[in-house]
């Protein structure tokens, strides 16, 4: 890829980092915000659910909007909505924060369909998995930025100043993206109509294609696994393995770093050797084994062994997205990558909305967080079987 061909990857990755940081800014400060508002940090789960509920709705509308306005323009709209949501969340009011969460979700939703549309058009076929995986490192990198920068901003100026600072960074990215807008949005169709019925179009497209249905279903389980790991790992290590919050937080950071490395590594391996479908099957196996191993962890085990398990868990449960999005773009009908991505992402985000609450409910019913990790192992095992069956059917169809 020449220098100009890397521009779409660079700008879409930067956008992904900032919107991901926007999603996690308030959760990173949840104890301080809860104390200031006189409420419980447990409401962080509700906040995240509202964010991804908005993202699910926005992803359905994103494909048609990208066709009409262009991928960069819709990314700019997403950044502005995230900035507005962060600013609204700075008001010391639970209803305002809930509305801010919804705006952040509506801003987050169009980002991946927009980038998929742009990268599918500008990336050589033999580089798809790697390029999409590099772009998707923006998600855990956004988490790293939020975790590393936001607490310092909070100590410097308070939790409200931290929210406004991240909002300002999103607005700055809007201005930077404008430089590339004319060049990268050349394929937009101003005549594309925006009608309410188009919201169902991405879902119809996914349901009409068996390969897309399979990818969407697996992404539902994979996203449950990813968000349950990131939401409950610190609590699990602290409450069950007696690690303490500082050591547990370090373990989560290492799992996130594993996700960053995994997203690039799996994309390279998929492009070079295995192909996307085999890579997703292998990742499903890794998630299953890692979830089972995590459920069986004991506080008396050497820390190195525990951290090794969690890094592998993070590399698989956080690292699958790029390969999945590249395969979605490949399987989409020509010119409909953003629509197909929007349809599959609606299912992905549904898993995000349901996963952590279901994990928490299982932990409550069985009296242990281990039950949640056992359930993730079972769910990913079923995904593995579905992917293997899909591969056999695809091979049979190709042979016929």
HUQUI-V489259 format. One record per residue. N is the residue number from 1. RES is the residue in one letter. PHI is phi in whole degrees, -180 to 180 (NA if undefined). OMEGA is omega in whole degrees, -180 to 180 (NA if undefined). Layout:
# HUQUI-V489259
N_RES_PHI_OMEGA ; N_RES_PHI_OMEGA
This chain:
# HUQUI-V489259
1_X_NA_179 ; 2_X_-79_-174 ; 3_X_-60_-179 ; 4_X_-67_-179 ; 5_X_-70_179 ; 6_X_-81_-178 ; 7_X_-59_178 ; 8_X_-59_179 ; 9_X_-65_-178 ; 10_X_-64_-176 ; 11_X_-72_179 ; 12_X_-68_177 ; 13_X_-67_178 ; 14_X_-60_179 ; 15_X_-62_-179 ; 16_X_-63_179 ; 17_X_-59_-174 ; 18_X_-72_180 ; 19_X_-71_176 ; 20_X_-67_175 ; 21_X_-63_179 ; 22_X_-62_-180 ; 23_X_-62_-172 ; 24_X_-96_-175 ; 25_X_-60_-180 ; 26_X_-69_177 ; 27_X_-57_179 ; 28_X_-63_-178 ; 29_X_-102_-170 ; 30_X_-51_-180 ; 31_X_-60_-179 ; 32_X_-69_180 ; 33_X_-66_179 ; 34_X_-61_179 ; 35_X_-64_-179 ; 36_X_-66_-177 ; 37_X_-96_-180 ; 38_X_68_-179 ; 39_X_-129_-176 ; 40_X_-100_174 ; 41_X_-62_180 ; 42_X_-62_178 ; 43_X_-69_176 ; 44_X_-58_178 ; 45_X_-63_177 ; 46_X_-66_178 ; 47_X_-57_-179 ; 48_X_-63_179 ; 49_X_-63_178 ; 50_X_-64_179 ; 51_X_-57_-175 ; 52_X_-78_170 ; 53_X_-64_175 ; 54_X_-64_179 ; 55_X_-63_179 ; 56_X_-62_179 ; 57_X_-65_-177 ; 58_X_-66_-179 ; 59_X_-65_179 ; 60_X_-69_-179 ; 61_X_-87_-170 ; 62_X_-67_-175 ; 63_X_-59_-180 ; 64_X_-66_-180 ; 65_X_-65_177 ; 66_X_-63_179 ; 67_X_-59_-176 ; 68_X_-80_-171 ; 69_X_-101_-179 ; 70_X_102_-176 ; 71_X_-66_-180 ; 72_X_-67_180 ; 73_X_-62_180 ; 74_X_-69_175 ; 75_X_-66_177 ; 76_X_-64_177 ; 77_X_-61_179 ; 78_X_-62_178 ; 79_X_-61_-180 ; 80_X_-67_178 ; 81_X_-65_177 ; 82_X_-63_179 ; 83_X_-62_179 ; 84_X_-64_179 ; 85_X_-65_177 ; 86_X_-65_179 ; 87_X_-63_179 ; 88_X_-66_179 ; 89_X_-68_178 ; 90_X_-75_176 ; 91_X_-74_-177 ; 92_X_-77_-177 ; 93_X_-150_180 ; 94_X_-62_176 ; 95_X_-60_178 ; 96_X_-66_179 ; 97_X_-67_177 ; 98_X_-63_177 ; 99_X_-65_176 ; 100_X_-62_177 ; 101_X_-61_179 ; 102_X_-63_179 ; 103_X_-64_178 ; 104_X_-62_178 ; 105_X_-63_178 ; 106_X_-64_176 ; 107_X_-78_-179 ; 108_X_-72_-175 ; 109_X_-55_-176 ; 110_X_-77_-170 ; 111_X_-65_-178 ; 112_X_-70_174 ; 113_X_-58_180 ; 114_X_-65_-179 ; 115_X_-68_178 ; 116_X_-63_177 ; 117_X_-59_-176 ; 118_X_-70_-177 ; 119_X_-72_177 ; 120_X_-64_-179 ; 121_X_-82_-171 ; 122_X_-111_-175 ; 123_X_-105_174 ; 124_X_-60_-175 ; 125_X_-58_-176 ; 126_X_-77_179 ; 127_X_-114_-170 ; 128_X_-60_-176 ; 129_X_-62_-179 ; 130_X_-65_-178 ; 131_X_-64_179 ; 132_X_-64_180 ; 133_X_-69_176 ; 134_X_-60_179 ; 135_X_-61_-178 ; 136_X_-74_171 ; 137_X_-64_177 ; 138_X_-60_-179 ; 139_X_-69_177 ; 140_X_-66_177 ; 141_X_-64_174 ; 142_X_-61_176 ; 143_X_-66_178 ; 144_X_-64_178 ; 145_X_-60_-180 ; 146_X_-62_-178 ; 147_X_-70_-176 ; 148_X_-88_-172 ; 149_X_-100_-172 ; 150_X_-61_178 ; 151_X_-59_177 ; 152_X_-64_177 ; 153_X_-62_180 ; 154_X_-65_179 ; 155_X_-66_-178 ; 156_X_-76_-173 ; 157_X_-132_-178 ; 158_X_97_-175 ; 159_X_-66_179 ; 160_X_-70_178 ; 161_X_-63_178 ; 162_X_-63_178 ; 163_X_-61_-178 ; 164_X_-69_179 ; 165_X_-66_178 ; 166_X_-67_175 ; 167_X_-61_179 ; 168_X_-64_178 ; 169_X_-63_177 ; 170_X_-65_178 ; 171_X_-66_178 ; 172_X_-60_179 ; 173_X_-66_175 ; 174_X_-58_-179 ; 175_X_-67_178 ; 176_X_-66_-179 ; 177_X_-66_-178 ; 178_X_-61_180 ; 179_X_-61_-176 ; 180_X_-99_-171 ; 181_X_-60_-177 ; 182_X_-62_-177 ; 183_X_-73_-171 ; 184_X_-94_179 ; 185_X_-104_-177 ; 186_X_-68_-175 ; 187_X_-95_-179 ; 188_X_-67_-178 ; 189_X_-119_-177 ; 190_X_-62_-179 ; 191_X_-86_179 ; 192_X_-61_-178 ; 193_X_-83_176 ; 194_X_-107_-179 ; 195_X_-128_-176 ; 196_X_-60_-179 ; 197_X_-63_180 ; 198_X_-68_179 ; 199_X_-62_-180 ; 200_X_-84_-176 ; 201_X_-60_179 ; 202_X_-61_-180 ; 203_X_-67_178 ; 204_X_-61_180 ; 205_X_-63_180 ; 206_X_-63_-179 ; 207_X_-66_-178 ; 208_X_-80_-177 ; 209_X_-121_-177 ; 210_X_-55_-179 ; 211_X_-65_179 ; 212_X_-69_176 ; 213_X_-61_180 ; 214_X_-62_-179 ; 215_X_-63_-180 ; 216_X_-63_-180 ; 217_X_-62_179 ; 218_X_-68_179 ; 219_X_-65_176 ; 220_X_-60_-180 ; 221_X_-72_-178 ; 222_X_-62_-180 ; 223_X_-70_173 ; 224_X_-60_180 ; 225_X_-64_-178 ; 226_X_-62_-175 ; 227_X_-73_177 ; 228_X_-65_178 ; 229_X_-62_-176 ; 230_X_-70_-177 ; 231_X_-79_-170 ; 232_X_-116_-175 ; 233_X_-62_-179 ; 234_X_-61_180 ; 235_X_-62_-180 ; 236_X_-62_-178 ; 237_X_-67_-179 ; 238_X_-74_-173 ; 239_X_-80_-174 ; 240_X_-100_-177 ; 241_X_-99_177 ; 242_X_56_-179 ; 243_X_-82_-172 ; 244_X_88_-173 ; 245_X_-66_-178 ; 246_X_-66_180 ; 247_X_-65_179 ; 248_X_-66_177 ; 249_X_-64_176 ; 250_X_-63_179 ; 251_X_-62_177 ; 252_X_-64_178 ; 253_X_-61_179 ; 254_X_-66_176 ; 255_X_-64_177 ; 256_X_-66_178 ; 257_X_-63_174 ; 258_X_-58_177 ; 259_X_-64_178 ; 260_X_-62_-180 ; 261_X_-64_-178 ; 262_X_-61_-178 ; 263_X_-60_179 ; 264_X_-76_-177 ; 265_X_-61_-178 ; 266_X_-64_177 ; 267_X_-63_179 ; 268_X_-65_-180 ; 269_X_-63_180 ; 270_X_-63_-179 ; 271_X_-70_-171 ; 272_X_-86_-171 ; 273_X_-131_-166 ; 274_X_-84_-168 ; 275_X_86_-172 ; 276_X_-65_-175 ; 277_X_-66_178 ; 278_X_-65_-180 ; 279_X_-64_178 ; 280_X_-65_177 ; 281_X_-63_179 ; 282_X_-63_179 ; 283_X_-67_177 ; 284_X_-63_177 ; 285_X_-64_179 ; 286_X_-60_178 ; 287_X_-62_-179 ; 288_X_-61_-179 ; 289_X_-65_-178 ; 290_X_-67_179 ; 291_X_-63_178 ; 292_X_-64_179 ; 293_X_-64_179 ; 294_X_-65_178 ; 295_X_-63_-176 ; 296_X_-98_-179 ; 297_X_-62_180 ; 298_X_-131_-179 ; 299_X_-63_-180 ; 300_X_-85_178 ; 301_X_-70_176 ; 302_X_-58_-178 ; 303_X_-59_-180 ; 304_X_-61_180 ; 305_X_-68_179 ; 306_X_-60_-179 ; 307_X_-66_178 ; 308_X_-62_178 ; 309_X_-60_-176 ; 310_X_-71_177 ; 311_X_-66_177 ; 312_X_-64_177 ; 313_X_-59_179 ; 314_X_-64_-179 ; 315_X_-61_-179 ; 316_X_-89_-175 ; 317_X_-73_178 ; 318_X_-104_-171 ; 319_X_-98_-173 ; 320_X_-82_-165 ; 321_X_-63_-176 ; 322_X_-64_179 ; 323_X_-63_179 ; 324_X_-61_-179 ; 325_X_-68_177 ; 326_X_-64_179 ; 327_X_-68_175 ; 328_X_-61_179 ; 329_X_-65_178 ; 330_X_-66_-175 ; 331_X_-78_-179 ; 332_X_-69_172 ; 333_X_-57_-178 ; 334_X_-53_178 ; 335_X_78_-177 ; 336_X_-119_-179 ; 337_X_-62_-178 ; 338_X_-68_180 ; 339_X_-69_178 ; 340_X_-63_178 ; 341_X_-64_178 ; 342_X_-61_180 ; 343_X_-66_180 ; 344_X_-70_-179 ; 345_X_-68_176 ; 346_X_-59_177 ; 347_X_-70_178 ; 348_X_-58_-178 ; 349_X_-67_176 ; 350_X_-63_175 ; 351_X_-64_177 ; 352_X_-64_-179 ; 353_X_-66_-175 ; 354_X_-87_-171 ; 355_X_-59_-178 ; 356_X_-59_176 ; 357_X_-62_178 ; 358_X_-66_177 ; 359_X_-60_180 ; 360_X_-63_179 ; 361_X_-65_178 ; 362_X_-64_179 ; 363_X_-62_180 ; 364_X_-70_-178 ; 365_X_-65_-176 ; 366_X_-93_177 ; 367_X_73_-180 ; 368_X_-159_176 ; 369_X_-70_178 ; 370_X_-60_-179 ; 371_X_-60_179 ; 372_X_-64_179 ; 373_X_-69_174 ; 374_X_-61_179 ; 375_X_-63_177 ; 376_X_-65_178 ; 377_X_-63_179 ; 378_X_-65_-178 ; 379_X_-63_180 ; 380_X_-71_174 ; 381_X_-64_177 ; 382_X_-64_177 ; 383_X_-63_179 ; 384_X_-59_179 ; 385_X_-63_180 ; 386_X_-65_179 ; 387_X_-66_178 ; 388_X_-63_179 ; 389_X_-65_179 ; 390_X_-63_178 ; 391_X_-63_180 ; 392_X_-64_180 ; 393_X_-65_179 ; 394_X_-63_179 ; 395_X_-66_179 ; 396_X_-66_179 ; 397_X_-64_179 ; 398_X_-64_179 ; 399_X_-67_179 ; 400_X_-66_NA
